[in-house]
Amino acid sequence: MSLHGTYDPENIFAKMLAGDIPHVPVFEDDVALAFMDIFPQSRGHTLVIPKGVQARNLLEMPVEKLGPYMERVQSVAQAVARAFDPDGIVLTQFNGAPAGQSVFHLHFHVIPRWEGEALKGHGSAAQADPAELEELAKLIRAEF
């Protein structure tokens, strides 16, 4: 998919928001949902998606909703940092397939990094065990 297009209400994140697809939640309010990435690039890799919008990417996010959403992204990143005490955190967001986007609902990746540990490739990491993701999510939830 290109940078521009029509929002697909059947995308996997829209289905998660509708309760049609299971996920391991970390945080949720009326602005955003954060959950564990099922294909984590590192331990604690979390995704944050906005609720109540049909934005495929950051360029389509209504400006009046951007501030509250970014506050949630920051809050999740802070909780991940407290939960895992990483050496660094990558916050990444892709716009369009050529940029690496594979799910066309705006989302940020919160990826903890440790010195000397290689980051698994975006879109090429192995699927995680849901029970293990739940244990990691508990650590993050405890930091809110």
PyMOL commands that set and color helices and strands:
alter all, ss='L'
color gray80, all
select helices_A, chain A and resi 12-17+58-60+63-84+97-99+130-141
alter helices_A, ss='H'
color red, helices_A
select strands_A, chain A and resi 25-28+32-36+46-50+88-92+108-113
alter strands_A, ss='S'
color yellow, strands_A
deselect
rebuild
show_as cartoon
